[in-house]
């Protein structure tokens, strides 16, 4: 097994190698023992899984109001709508 195949299986089956197809599991584990790239891909997949399972980050309840207030106070002039090109 090479790293691209490992990454493909990682994307398809997740970071729990015990759930991978029987005929690929041993090769994947062997690659993990010898390949820094495979270990890095596995670490990234594990990090992503933890991030997805963590509690959602909540914005402060007044965030939209504060953003809109700043936008109204800014000196930025809204862009003019685009005009249609002349049709000839």
PyMOL Python script that loads the backbone (N, CA, C, O; Angstrom):
from pymol import cmd

cmd.read_pdbstr("""\
ATOM      1  N   UNK A   1       0.849  -1.173   0.000  1.00  0.00           N
ATOM      2  CA  UNK A   1       0.000   0.000   0.000  1.00  0.00           C
ATOM      3  C   UNK A   1       0.896   1.238   0.000  1.00  0.00           C
ATOM      4  O   UNK A   1       1.928   1.282   0.670  1.00  0.00           O
ATOM      5  N   UNK A   2       0.474   2.234  -0.766  1.00  0.00           N
ATOM      6  CA  UNK A   2       1.206   3.501  -0.781  1.00  0.00           C
ATOM      7  C   UNK A   2       0.373   4.573  -0.076  1.00  0.00           C
ATOM      8  O   UNK A   2      -0.779   4.337   0.288  1.00  0.00           O
ATOM      9  N   UNK A   3       0.961   5.732   0.107  1.00  0.00           N
ATOM     10  CA  UNK A   3       0.302   6.795   0.856  1.00  0.00           C
ATOM     11  C   UNK A   3      -0.991   7.268   0.186  1.00  0.00           C
ATOM     12  O   UNK A   3      -1.992   7.446   0.880  1.00  0.00           O
ATOM     13  N   UNK A   4      -1.011   7.481  -1.144  1.00  0.00           N
ATOM     14  CA  UNK A   4      -2.283   7.895  -1.751  1.00  0.00           C
ATOM     15  C   UNK A   4      -3.424   6.881  -1.520  1.00  0.00           C
ATOM     16  O   UNK A   4      -4.563   7.279  -1.272  1.00  0.00           O
ATOM     17  N   UNK A   5      -3.124   5.606  -1.599  1.00  0.00           N
ATOM     18  CA  UNK A   5      -4.162   4.603  -1.328  1.00  0.00           C
ATOM     19  C   UNK A   5      -4.592   4.661   0.136  1.00  0.00           C
ATOM     20  O   UNK A   5      -5.777   4.546   0.449  1.00  0.00           O
ATOM     21  N   UNK A   6      -3.630   4.839   1.021  1.00  0.00           N
ATOM     22  CA  UNK A   6      -3.926   4.962   2.444  1.00  0.00           C
ATOM     23  C   UNK A   6      -4.839   6.169   2.681  1.00  0.00           C
ATOM     24  O   UNK A   6      -5.837   6.063   3.394  1.00  0.00           O
ATOM     25  N   UNK A   7      -4.501   7.305   2.090  1.00  0.00           N
ATOM     26  CA  UNK A   7      -5.302   8.516   2.257  1.00  0.00           C
ATOM     27  C   UNK A   7      -6.707   8.325   1.694  1.00  0.00           C
ATOM     28  O   UNK A   7      -7.677   8.833   2.258  1.00  0.00           O
ATOM     29  N   UNK A   8      -6.818   7.603   0.595  1.00  0.00           N
ATOM     30  CA  UNK A   8      -8.134   7.310   0.023  1.00  0.00           C
ATOM     31  C   UNK A   8      -8.973   6.486   1.005  1.00  0.00           C
ATOM     32  O   UNK A   8     -10.137   6.802   1.252  1.00  0.00           O
ATOM     33  N   UNK A   9      -8.377   5.437   1.556  1.00  0.00           N
ATOM     34  CA  UNK A   9      -9.092   4.605   2.522  1.00  0.00           C
ATOM     35  C   UNK A   9      -9.428   5.398   3.784  1.00  0.00           C
ATOM     36  O   UNK A   9     -10.494   5.212   4.370  1.00  0.00           O
ATOM     37  N   UNK A  10      -8.540   6.260   4.194  1.00  0.00           N
ATOM     38  CA  UNK A  10      -8.767   7.105   5.357  1.00  0.00           C
ATOM     39  C   UNK A  10      -9.979   8.006   5.117  1.00  0.00           C
ATOM     40  O   UNK A  10     -10.816   8.183   6.002  1.00  0.00           O
ATOM     41  N   UNK A  11     -10.062   8.562   3.932  1.00  0.00           N
ATOM     42  CA  UNK A  11     -11.198   9.406   3.579  1.00  0.00           C
ATOM     43  C   UNK A  11     -12.498   8.631   3.480  1.00  0.00           C
ATOM     44  O   UNK A  11     -13.559   9.146   3.833  1.00  0.00           O
ATOM     45  N   UNK A  12     -12.425   7.412   3.009  1.00  0.00           N
ATOM     46  CA  UNK A  12     -13.633   6.598   2.839  1.00  0.00           C
ATOM     47  C   UNK A  12     -14.123   5.972   4.129  1.00  0.00           C
ATOM     48  O   UNK A  12     -15.329   5.908   4.369  1.00  0.00           O
ATOM     49  N   UNK A  13     -13.200   5.508   4.967  1.00  0.00           N
ATOM     50  CA  UNK A  13     -13.570   4.692   6.118  1.00  0.00           C
ATOM     51  C   UNK A  13     -13.287   5.343   7.466  1.00  0.00           C
ATOM     52  O   UNK A  13     -13.684   4.807   8.500  1.00  0.00           O
ATOM     53  N   UNK A  14     -12.611   6.483   7.475  1.00  0.00           N
ATOM     54  CA  UNK A  14     -12.319   7.149   8.732  1.00  0.00           C
ATOM     55  C   UNK A  14     -11.035   6.656   9.364  1.00  0.00           C
ATOM     56  O   UNK A  14     -10.338   5.797   8.823  1.00  0.00           O
ATOM     57  N   UNK A  15     -10.738   7.224  10.527  1.00  0.00           N
ATOM     58  CA  UNK A  15      -9.438   6.967  11.155  1.00  0.00           C
ATOM     59  C   UNK A  15      -9.383   5.708  12.000  1.00  0.00           C
ATOM     60  O   UNK A  15      -8.320   5.376  12.525  1.00  0.00           O
ATOM     61  N   UNK A  16     -10.483   5.002  12.147  1.00  0.00           N
ATOM     62  CA  UNK A  16     -10.476   3.745  12.897  1.00  0.00           C
ATOM     63  C   UNK A  16     -10.165   2.594  11.935  1.00  0.00           C
ATOM     64  O   UNK A  16     -11.055   2.065  11.270  1.00  0.00           O
ATOM     65  N   UNK A  17      -8.891   2.222  11.877  1.00  0.00           N
ATOM     66  CA  UNK A  17      -8.440   1.213  10.909  1.00  0.00           C
ATOM     67  C   UNK A  17      -9.132  -0.130  11.136  1.00  0.00           C
ATOM     68  O   UNK A  17      -9.230  -0.932  10.207  1.00  0.00           O
ATOM     69  N   UNK A  18      -9.607  -0.385  12.336  1.00  0.00           N
ATOM     70  CA  UNK A  18     -10.288  -1.667  12.602  1.00  0.00           C
ATOM     71  C   UNK A  18     -11.583  -1.796  11.818  1.00  0.00           C
ATOM     72  O   UNK A  18     -12.107  -2.902  11.680  1.00  0.00           O
ATOM     73  N   UNK A  19     -12.109  -0.699  11.305  1.00  0.00           N
ATOM     74  CA  UNK A  19     -13.334  -0.757  10.511  1.00  0.00           C
ATOM     75  C   UNK A  19     -13.052  -0.832   9.006  1.00  0.00           C
ATOM     76  O   UNK A  19     -13.981  -0.928   8.203  1.00  0.00           O
ATOM     77  N   UNK A  20     -11.795  -0.789   8.634  1.00  0.00           N
ATOM     78  CA  UNK A  20     -11.433  -0.848   7.221  1.00  0.00           C
ATOM     79  C   UNK A  20     -11.622  -2.267   6.694  1.00  0.00           C
ATOM     80  O   UNK A  20     -11.686  -3.219   7.472  1.00  0.00           O
ATOM     81  N   UNK A  21     -11.711  -2.408   5.375  1.00  0.00           N
ATOM     82  CA  UNK A  21     -11.841  -3.753   4.801  1.00  0.00           C
ATOM     83  C   UNK A  21     -10.696  -4.662   5.256  1.00  0.00           C
ATOM     84  O   UNK A  21      -9.538  -4.248   5.315  1.00  0.00           O
ATOM     85  N   UNK A  22     -11.048  -5.906   5.574  1.00  0.00           N
ATOM     86  CA  UNK A  22     -10.070  -6.869   6.085  1.00  0.00           C
ATOM     87  C   UNK A  22      -8.840  -6.984   5.191  1.00  0.00           C
ATOM     88  O   UNK A  22      -7.716  -7.083   5.683  1.00  0.00           O
ATOM     89  N   UNK A  23      -9.057  -6.972   3.881  1.00  0.00           N
ATOM     90  CA  UNK A  23      -7.937  -7.190   2.958  1.00  0.00           C
ATOM     91  C   UNK A  23      -7.009  -5.977   2.835  1.00  0.00           C
ATOM     92  O   UNK A  23      -5.989  -6.071   2.153  1.00  0.00           O
ATOM     93  N   UNK A  24      -7.325  -4.846   3.466  1.00  0.00           N
ATOM     94  CA  UNK A  24      -6.464  -3.652   3.404  1.00  0.00           C
ATOM     95  C   UNK A  24      -5.914  -3.265   4.773  1.00  0.00           C
ATOM     96  O   UNK A  24      -4.965  -2.487   4.865  1.00  0.00           O
ATOM     97  N   UNK A  25      -6.499  -3.796   5.819  1.00  0.00           N
ATOM     98  CA  UNK A  25      -6.156  -3.391   7.190  1.00  0.00           C
ATOM     99  C   UNK A  25      -4.687  -3.646   7.530  1.00  0.00           C
ATOM    100  O   UNK A  25      -4.004  -2.743   8.012  1.00  0.00           O
ATOM    101  N   UNK A  26      -4.195  -4.856   7.288  1.00  0.00           N
ATOM    102  CA  UNK A  26      -2.800  -5.177   7.633  1.00  0.00           C
ATOM    103  C   UNK A  26      -1.808  -4.293   6.880  1.00  0.00           C
ATOM    104  O   UNK A  26      -0.808  -3.846   7.442  1.00  0.00           O
ATOM    105  N   UNK A  27      -2.097  -4.047   5.598  1.00  0.00           N
ATOM    106  CA  UNK A  27      -1.206  -3.196   4.808  1.00  0.00           C
ATOM    107  C   UNK A  27      -1.228  -1.762   5.339  1.00  0.00           C
ATOM    108  O   UNK A  27      -0.197  -1.090   5.362  1.00  0.00           O
ATOM    109  N   UNK A  28      -2.393  -1.301   5.760  1.00  0.00           N
ATOM    110  CA  UNK A  28      -2.509   0.050   6.304  1.00  0.00           C
ATOM    111  C   UNK A  28      -1.713   0.171   7.605  1.00  0.00           C
ATOM    112  O   UNK A  28      -0.992   1.148   7.809  1.00  0.00           O
ATOM    113  N   UNK A  29      -1.845  -0.809   8.465  1.00  0.00           N
ATOM    114  CA  UNK A  29      -1.109  -0.783   9.733  1.00  0.00           C
ATOM    115  C   UNK A  29       0.396  -0.841   9.498  1.00  0.00           C
ATOM    116  O   UNK A  29       1.157  -0.171  10.196  1.00  0.00           O
ATOM    117  N   UNK A  30       0.829  -1.634   8.524  1.00  0.00           N
ATOM    118  CA  UNK A  30       2.254  -1.715   8.190  1.00  0.00           C
ATOM    119  C   UNK A  30       2.752  -0.370   7.672  1.00  0.00           C
ATOM    120  O   UNK A  30       3.847   0.073   8.021  1.00  0.00           O
ATOM    121  N   UNK A  31       1.944   0.272   6.840  1.00  0.00           N
ATOM    122  CA  UNK A  31       2.338   1.582   6.312  1.00  0.00           C
ATOM    123  C   UNK A  31       2.426   2.610   7.442  1.00  0.00           C
ATOM    124  O   UNK A  31       3.332   3.443   7.451  1.00  0.00           O
ATOM    125  N   UNK A  32       1.507   2.559   8.377  1.00  0.00           N
ATOM    126  CA  UNK A  32       1.561   3.479   9.514  1.00  0.00           C
ATOM    127  C   UNK A  32       2.851   3.323  10.316  1.00  0.00           C
ATOM    128  O   UNK A  32       3.370   4.301  10.853  1.00  0.00           O
ATOM    129  N   UNK A  33       3.363   2.110  10.399  1.00  0.00           N
ATOM    130  CA  UNK A  33       4.600   1.885  11.145  1.00  0.00           C
ATOM    131  C   UNK A  33       5.818   2.453  10.427  1.00  0.00           C
ATOM    132  O   UNK A  33       6.813   2.788  11.071  1.00  0.00           O
ATOM    133  N   UNK A  34       5.752   2.566   9.103  1.00  0.00           N
ATOM    134  CA  UNK A  34       6.942   2.944   8.340  1.00  0.00           C
ATOM    135  C   UNK A  34       6.875   4.310   7.662  1.00  0.00           C
ATOM    136  O   UNK A  34       7.903   4.824   7.220  1.00  0.00           O
ATOM    137  N   UNK A  35       5.702   4.900   7.571  1.00  0.00           N
ATOM    138  CA  UNK A  35       5.558   6.128   6.781  1.00  0.00           C
ATOM    139  C   UNK A  35       5.141   7.316   7.641  1.00  0.00           C
ATOM    140  O   UNK A  35       4.078   7.314   8.261  1.00  0.00           O
ATOM    141  N   UNK A  36       5.993   8.318   7.663  1.00  0.00           N
ATOM    142  CA  UNK A  36       5.668   9.558   8.364  1.00  0.00           C
ATOM    143  C   UNK A  36       4.472  10.243   7.702  1.00  0.00           C
ATOM    144  O   UNK A  36       3.637  10.827   8.391  1.00  0.00           O
ATOM    145  N   UNK A  37       4.383  10.176   6.368  1.00  0.00           N
ATOM    146  CA  UNK A  37       3.259  10.786   5.653  1.00  0.00           C
ATOM    147  C   UNK A  37       1.937  10.144   6.063  1.00  0.00           C
ATOM    148  O   UNK A  37       0.941  10.839   6.267  1.00  0.00           O
ATOM    149  N   UNK A  38       1.930   8.823   6.182  1.00  0.00           N
ATOM    150  CA  UNK A  38       0.709   8.124   6.587  1.00  0.00           C
ATOM    151  C   UNK A  38       0.337   8.506   8.019  1.00  0.00           C
ATOM    152  O   UNK A  38      -0.836   8.729   8.317  1.00  0.00           O
ATOM    153  N   UNK A  39       1.321   8.583   8.896  1.00  0.00           N
ATOM    154  CA  UNK A  39       1.042   8.974  10.281  1.00  0.00           C
ATOM    155  C   UNK A  39       0.512  10.408  10.350  1.00  0.00           C
ATOM    156  O   UNK A  39      -0.382  10.708  11.141  1.00  0.00           O
ATOM    157  N   UNK A  40       1.069  11.286   9.518  1.00  0.00           N
ATOM    158  CA  UNK A  40       0.599  12.676   9.487  1.00  0.00           C
ATOM    159  C   UNK A  40      -0.841  12.746   8.977  1.00  0.00           C
ATOM    160  O   UNK A  40      -1.655  13.505   9.505  1.00  0.00           O
ATOM    161  N   UNK A  41      -1.150  11.959   7.957  1.00  0.00           N
ATOM    162  CA  UNK A  41      -2.519  11.929   7.433  1.00  0.00           C
ATOM    163  C   UNK A  41      -3.486  11.402   8.494  1.00  0.00           C
ATOM    164  O   UNK A  41      -4.595  11.916   8.646  1.00  0.00           O
ATOM    165  N   UNK A  42      -3.057  10.378   9.222  1.00  0.00           N
ATOM    166  CA  UNK A  42      -3.895   9.820  10.281  1.00  0.00           C
ATOM    167  C   UNK A  42      -4.101  10.851  11.394  1.00  0.00           C
ATOM    168  O   UNK A  42      -5.217  11.008  11.890  1.00  0.00           O
ATOM    169  N   UNK A  43      -3.052  11.542  11.782  1.00  0.00           N
ATOM    170  CA  UNK A  43      -3.158  12.557  12.837  1.00  0.00           C
ATOM    171  C   UNK A  43      -4.104  13.678  12.412  1.00  0.00           C
ATOM    172  O   UNK A  43      -4.887  14.172  13.223  1.00  0.00           O
ATOM    173  N   UNK A  44      -4.032  14.073  11.157  1.00  0.00           N
ATOM    174  CA  UNK A  44      -4.915  15.120  10.651  1.00  0.00           C
ATOM    175  C   UNK A  44      -6.373  14.648  10.671  1.00  0.00           C
ATOM    176  O   UNK A  44      -7.266  15.408  11.045  1.00  0.00           O
ATOM    177  N   UNK A  45      -6.611  13.406  10.274  1.00  0.00           N
ATOM    178  CA  UNK A  45      -7.974  12.854  10.288  1.00  0.00           C
ATOM    179  C   UNK A  45      -8.509  12.776  11.719  1.00  0.00           C
ATOM    180  O   UNK A  45      -9.684  13.053  11.959  1.00  0.00           O
ATOM    181  N   UNK A  46      -7.658  12.403  12.657  1.00  0.00           N
ATOM    182  CA  UNK A  46      -8.080  12.328  14.064  1.00  0.00           C
ATOM    183  C   UNK A  46      -8.391  13.722  14.615  1.00  0.00           C
ATOM    184  O   UNK A  46      -9.356  13.903  15.358  1.00  0.00           O
ATOM    185  N   UNK A  47      -7.576  14.688  14.249  1.00  0.00           N
ATOM    186  CA  UNK A  47      -7.804  16.067  14.678  1.00  0.00           C
ATOM    187  C   UNK A  47      -9.126  16.590  14.118  1.00  0.00           C
ATOM    188  O   UNK A  47      -9.899  17.236  14.825  1.00  0.00           O
ATOM    189  N   UNK A  48      -9.371  16.306  12.855  1.00  0.00           N
ATOM    190  CA  UNK A  48     -10.618  16.728  12.225  1.00  0.00           C
ATOM    191  C   UNK A  48     -11.813  16.088  12.923  1.00  0.00           C
ATOM    192  O   UNK A  48     -12.807  16.764  13.188  1.00  0.00           O
ATOM    193  N   UNK A  49     -11.730  14.808  13.219  1.00  0.00           N
ATOM    194  CA  UNK A  49     -12.828  14.115  13.901  1.00  0.00           C
ATOM    195  C   UNK A  49     -13.098  14.752  15.265  1.00  0.00           C
ATOM    196  O   UNK A  49     -14.252  14.986  15.624  1.00  0.00           O
ATOM    197  N   UNK A  50     -12.042  15.030  16.021  1.00  0.00           N
ATOM    198  CA  UNK A  50     -12.222  15.661  17.334  1.00  0.00           C
ATOM    199  C   UNK A  50     -12.865  17.041  17.193  1.00  0.00           C
ATOM    200  O   UNK A  50     -13.724  17.419  17.990  1.00  0.00           O
ATOM    201  N   UNK A  51     -12.446  17.781  16.180  1.00  0.00           N
ATOM    202  CA  UNK A  51     -13.020  19.111  15.970  1.00  0.00           C
ATOM    203  C   UNK A  51     -14.505  19.018  15.622  1.00  0.00           C
ATOM    204  O   UNK A  51     -15.310  19.821  16.094  1.00  0.00           O
ATOM    205  N   UNK A  52     -14.855  18.052  14.811  1.00  0.00           N
ATOM    206  CA  UNK A  52     -16.257  17.890  14.419  1.00  0.00           C
ATOM    207  C   UNK A  52     -17.127  17.415  15.574  1.00  0.00           C
ATOM    208  O   UNK A  52     -18.322  17.708  15.614  1.00  0.00           O
ATOM    209  N   UNK A  53     -16.542  16.692  16.501  1.00  0.00           N
ATOM    210  CA  UNK A  53     -17.304  16.173  17.638  1.00  0.00           C
ATOM    211  C   UNK A  53     -17.346  17.144  18.815  1.00  0.00           C
ATOM    212  O   UNK A  53     -18.117  16.942  19.754  1.00  0.00           O
ATOM    213  N   UNK A  54     -16.531  18.188  18.776  1.00  0.00           N
ATOM    214  CA  UNK A  54     -16.478  19.121  19.905  1.00  0.00           C
ATOM    215  C   UNK A  54     -17.712  20.013  19.905  1.00  0.00           C
ATOM    216  O   UNK A  54     -18.431  20.116  18.911  1.00  0.00           O
ATOM    217  N   UNK A  55     -17.933  20.648  21.034  1.00  0.00           N
ATOM    218  CA  UNK A  55     -19.053  21.575  21.152  1.00  0.00           C
ATOM    219  C   UNK A  55     -18.876  22.713  20.158  1.00  0.00           C
ATOM    220  O   UNK A  55     -17.764  23.175  19.902  1.00  0.00           O
ATOM    221  N   UNK A  56     -19.986  23.144  19.612  1.00  0.00           N
ATOM    222  CA  UNK A  56     -19.948  24.250  18.660  1.00  0.00           C
ATOM    223  C   UNK A  56     -19.556  25.537  19.382  1.00  0.00           C
ATOM    224  O   UNK A  56     -19.920  25.750  20.539  1.00  0.00           O
ATOM    225  N   UNK A  57     -18.823  26.373  18.695  1.00  0.00           N
ATOM    226  CA  UNK A  57     -18.459  27.671  19.234  1.00  0.00           C
ATOM    227  C   UNK A  57     -19.627  28.615  18.968  1.00  0.00           C
ATOM    228  O   UNK A  57     -20.096  28.730  17.836  1.00  0.00           O
ATOM    229  N   UNK A  58     -20.074  29.264  19.982  1.00  0.00           N
ATOM    230  CA  UNK A  58     -21.204  30.186  19.857  1.00  0.00           C
ATOM    231  C   UNK A  58     -20.703  31.624  19.829  1.00  0.00           C
ATOM    232  O   UNK A  58     -19.870  32.034  20.637  1.00  0.00           O
ATOM    233  N   UNK A  59     -21.233  32.364  18.886  1.00  0.00           N
ATOM    234  CA  UNK A  59     -20.904  33.785  18.824  1.00  0.00           C
ATOM    235  C   UNK A  59     -21.686  34.501  19.905  1.00  0.00           C
ATOM    236  O   UNK A  59     -22.770  34.060  20.288  1.00  0.00           O
ATOM    237  N   UNK A  60     -21.145  35.606  20.401  1.00  0.00           N
ATOM    238  CA  UNK A  60     -21.892  36.383  21.393  1.00  0.00           C
ATOM    239  C   UNK A  60     -23.242  36.799  20.801  1.00  0.00           C
ATOM    240  O   UNK A  60     -23.326  37.072  19.604  1.00  0.00           O
ATOM    241  N   UNK A  61     -24.294  36.852  21.615  1.00  0.00           N
ATOM    242  CA  UNK A  61     -25.626  37.138  21.092  1.00  0.00           C
ATOM    243  C   UNK A  61     -25.741  38.485  20.390  1.00  0.00           C
ATOM    244  O   UNK A  61     -26.589  38.648  19.513  1.00  0.00           O
ATOM    245  N   UNK A  62     -24.918  39.441  20.754  1.00  0.00           N
ATOM    246  CA  UNK A  62     -25.027  40.777  20.156  1.00  0.00           C
ATOM    247  C   UNK A  62     -24.042  40.994  19.001  1.00  0.00           C
ATOM    248  O   UNK A  62     -23.855  42.129  18.563  1.00  0.00           O
ATOM    249  N   UNK A  63     -23.427  39.954  18.516  1.00  0.00           N
ATOM    250  CA  UNK A  63     -22.389  40.119  17.493  1.00  0.00           C
ATOM    251  C   UNK A  63     -22.933  40.766  16.216  1.00  0.00           C
ATOM    252  O   UNK A  63     -22.314  41.687  15.683  1.00  0.00           O
ATOM    253  N   UNK A  64     -24.057  40.306  15.729  1.00  0.00           N
ATOM    254  CA  UNK A  64     -24.628  40.879  14.499  1.00  0.00           C
ATOM    255  C   UNK A  64     -24.935  42.352  14.699  1.00  0.00           C
ATOM    256  O   UNK A  64     -24.662  43.168  13.819  1.00  0.00           O
ATOM    257  N   UNK A  65     -25.501  42.700  15.849  1.00  0.00           N
ATOM    258  CA  UNK A  65     -25.811  44.106  16.123  1.00  0.00           C
ATOM    259  C   UNK A  65     -24.549  44.960  16.128  1.00  0.00           C
ATOM    260  O   UNK A  65     -24.548  46.069  15.593  1.00  0.00           O
ATOM    261  N   UNK A  66     -23.471  44.451  16.731  1.00  0.00           N
ATOM    262  CA  UNK A  66     -22.219  45.206  16.779  1.00  0.00           C
ATOM    263  C   UNK A  66     -21.623  45.374  15.379  1.00  0.00           C
ATOM    264  O   UNK A  66     -21.113  46.443  15.043  1.00  0.00           O
ATOM    265  N   UNK A  67     -21.686  44.338  14.583  1.00  0.00           N
ATOM    266  CA  UNK A  67     -21.162  44.424  13.204  1.00  0.00           C
ATOM    267  C   UNK A  67     -21.964  45.444  12.405  1.00  0.00           C
ATOM    268  O   UNK A  67     -21.391  46.274  11.699  1.00  0.00           O
ATOM    269  N   UNK A  68     -23.293  45.383  12.516  1.00  0.00           N
ATOM    270  CA  UNK A  68     -24.127  46.314  11.759  1.00  0.00           C
ATOM    271  C   UNK A  68     -23.907  47.749  12.225  1.00  0.00           C
ATOM    272  O   UNK A  68     -23.915  48.671  11.410  1.00  0.00           O
ATOM    273  N   UNK A  69     -23.712  47.945  13.520  1.00  0.00           N
ATOM    274  CA  UNK A  69     -23.451  49.280  14.041  1.00  0.00           C
ATOM    275  C   UNK A  69     -22.143  49.830  13.463  1.00  0.00           C
ATOM    276  O   UNK A  69     -22.081  50.990  13.055  1.00  0.00           O
ATOM    277  N   UNK A  70     -21.111  49.004  13.431  1.00  0.00           N
ATOM    278  CA  UNK A  70     -19.824  49.435  12.856  1.00  0.00           C
ATOM    279  C   UNK A  70     -19.980  49.735  11.366  1.00  0.00           C
ATOM    280  O   UNK A  70     -19.396  50.692  10.857  1.00  0.00           O
ATOM    281  N   UNK A  71     -20.755  48.930  10.679  1.00  0.00           N
ATOM    282  CA  UNK A  71     -20.950  49.140   9.241  1.00  0.00           C
ATOM    283  C   UNK A  71     -21.661  50.466   8.983  1.00  0.00           C
ATOM    284  O   UNK A  71     -21.313  51.191   8.050  1.00  0.00           O
ATOM    285  N   UNK A  72     -22.646  50.777   9.804  1.00  0.00           N
ATOM    286  CA  UNK A  72     -23.364  52.051   9.639  1.00  0.00           C
ATOM    287  C   UNK A  72     -22.464  53.250   9.961  1.00  0.00           C
ATOM    288  O   UNK A  72     -22.656  54.330   9.401  1.00  0.00           O
ATOM    289  N   UNK A  73     -21.502  53.073  10.841  1.00  0.00           N
ATOM    290  CA  UNK A  73     -20.614  54.163  11.241  1.00  0.00           C
ATOM    291  C   UNK A  73     -19.454  54.360  10.268  1.00  0.00           C
ATOM    292  O   UNK A  73     -18.781  55.390  10.310  1.00  0.00           O
ATOM    293  N   UNK A  74     -19.217  53.400   9.407  1.00  0.00           N
ATOM    294  CA  UNK A  74     -18.037  53.492   8.537  1.00  0.00           C
ATOM    295  C   UNK A  74     -18.243  54.527   7.444  1.00  0.00           C
ATOM    296  O   UNK A  74     -19.369  54.911   7.130  1.00  0.00           O
ATOM    297  N   UNK A  75     -17.131  54.970   6.875  1.00  0.00           N
ATOM    298  CA  UNK A  75     -17.163  55.947   5.786  1.00  0.00           C
ATOM    299  C   UNK A  75     -17.185  55.275   4.426  1.00  0.00           C
ATOM    300  O   UNK A  75     -17.022  55.933   3.398  1.00  0.00           O
ATOM    301  N   UNK A  76     -17.383  53.982   4.421  1.00  0.00           N
ATOM    302  CA  UNK A  76     -17.362  53.250   3.159  1.00  0.00           C
ATOM    303  C   UNK A  76     -18.631  53.566   2.381  1.00  0.00           C
ATOM    304  O   UNK A  76     -19.740  53.472   2.907  1.00  0.00           O
ATOM    305  N   UNK A  77     -18.450  53.942   1.127  1.00  0.00           N
ATOM    306  CA  UNK A  77     -19.578  54.250   0.259  1.00  0.00           C
ATOM    307  C   UNK A  77     -19.965  52.963  -0.466  1.00  0.00           C
ATOM    308  O   UNK A  77     -19.104  52.295  -1.038  1.00  0.00           O
ATOM    309  N   UNK A  78     -21.251  52.606  -0.448  1.00  0.00           N
ATOM    310  CA  UNK A  78     -21.660  51.388  -1.139  1.00  0.00           C
ATOM    311  C   UNK A  78     -21.321  51.456  -2.627  1.00  0.00           C
ATOM    312  O   UNK A  78     -21.381  52.525  -3.236  1.00  0.00           O
ATOM    313  N   UNK A  79     -20.979  50.352  -3.186  1.00  0.00           N
ATOM    314  CA  UNK A  79     -20.656  50.284  -4.609  1.00  0.00           C
ATOM    315  C   UNK A  79     -21.913  50.513  -5.428  1.00  0.00           C
ATOM    316  O   UNK A  79     -23.008  50.112  -5.034  1.00  0.00           O
ATOM    317  N   UNK A  80     -21.740  51.169  -6.586  1.00  0.00           N
ATOM    318  CA  UNK A  80     -22.870  51.370  -7.481  1.00  0.00           C
ATOM    319  C   UNK A  80     -23.193  50.032  -8.141  1.00  0.00           C
ATOM    320  O   UNK A  80     -22.298  49.233  -8.414  1.00  0.00           O
ATOM    321  N   UNK A  81     -24.481  49.797  -8.393  1.00  0.00           N
ATOM    322  CA  UNK A  81     -24.833  48.565  -9.108  1.00  0.00           C
ATOM    323  C   UNK A  81     -24.188  48.552 -10.493  1.00  0.00           C
ATOM    324  O   UNK A  81     -24.035  49.598 -11.124  1.00  0.00           O
ATOM    325  N   UNK A  82     -23.827  47.405 -10.943  1.00  0.00           N
ATOM    326  CA  UNK A  82     -23.222  47.282 -12.278  1.00  0.00           C
ATOM    327  C   UNK A  82     -24.270  47.613 -13.330  1.00  0.00           C
ATOM    328  O   UNK A  82     -25.432  47.225 -13.209  1.00  0.00           O
ATOM    329  N   UNK A  83     -23.849  48.329 -14.355  1.00  0.00           N
ATOM    330  CA  UNK A  83     -24.757  48.615 -15.467  1.00  0.00           C
ATOM    331  C   UNK A  83     -24.570  47.559 -16.516  1.00  0.00           C
ATOM    332  O   UNK A  83     -23.504  46.958 -16.649  1.00  0.00           O
ATOM    333  N   UNK A  84     -25.627  47.347 -17.255  1.00  0.00           N
ATOM    334  CA  UNK A  84     -25.545  46.362 -18.323  1.00  0.00           C
ATOM    335  C   UNK A  84     -24.759  46.933 -19.476  1.00  0.00           C
ATOM    336  O   UNK A  84     -24.900  48.112 -19.802  1.00  0.00           O
ATOM    337  N   UNK A  85     -23.922  46.103 -20.105  1.00  0.00           N
ATOM    338  CA  UNK A  85     -23.140  46.603 -21.247  1.00  0.00           C
ATOM    339  C   UNK A  85     -24.069  46.939 -22.414  1.00  0.00           C
ATOM    340  O   UNK A  85     -25.145  46.363 -22.577  1.00  0.00           O
ATOM    341  N   UNK A  86     -23.604  47.895 -23.216  1.00  0.00           N
ATOM    342  CA  UNK A  86     -24.383  48.256 -24.405  1.00  0.00           C
ATOM    343  C   UNK A  86     -24.479  47.060 -25.322  1.00  0.00           C
ATOM    344  O   UNK A  86     -23.493  46.369 -25.579  1.00  0.00           O
ATOM    345  N   UNK A  87     -25.688  46.826 -25.813  1.00  0.00           N
ATOM    346  CA  UNK A  87     -25.835  45.713 -26.771  1.00  0.00           C
ATOM    347  C   UNK A  87     -25.874  46.300 -28.164  1.00  0.00           C
ATOM    348  O   UNK A  87     -26.724  47.135 -28.474  1.00  0.00           O
ATOM    349  N   UNK A  88     -24.969  45.868 -28.988  1.00  0.00           N
ATOM    350  CA  UNK A  88     -24.866  46.400 -30.345  1.00  0.00           C
ATOM    351  C   UNK A  88     -25.014  45.292 -31.325  1.00  0.00           C
ATOM    352  O   UNK A  88     -24.959  45.524 -32.533  1.00  0.00           O
TER     353      UNK A  88
END
""", "prot")
cmd.dss("prot")
cmd.show_as("cartoon", "prot")
cmd.util.cbc("prot")
cmd.orient("prot")
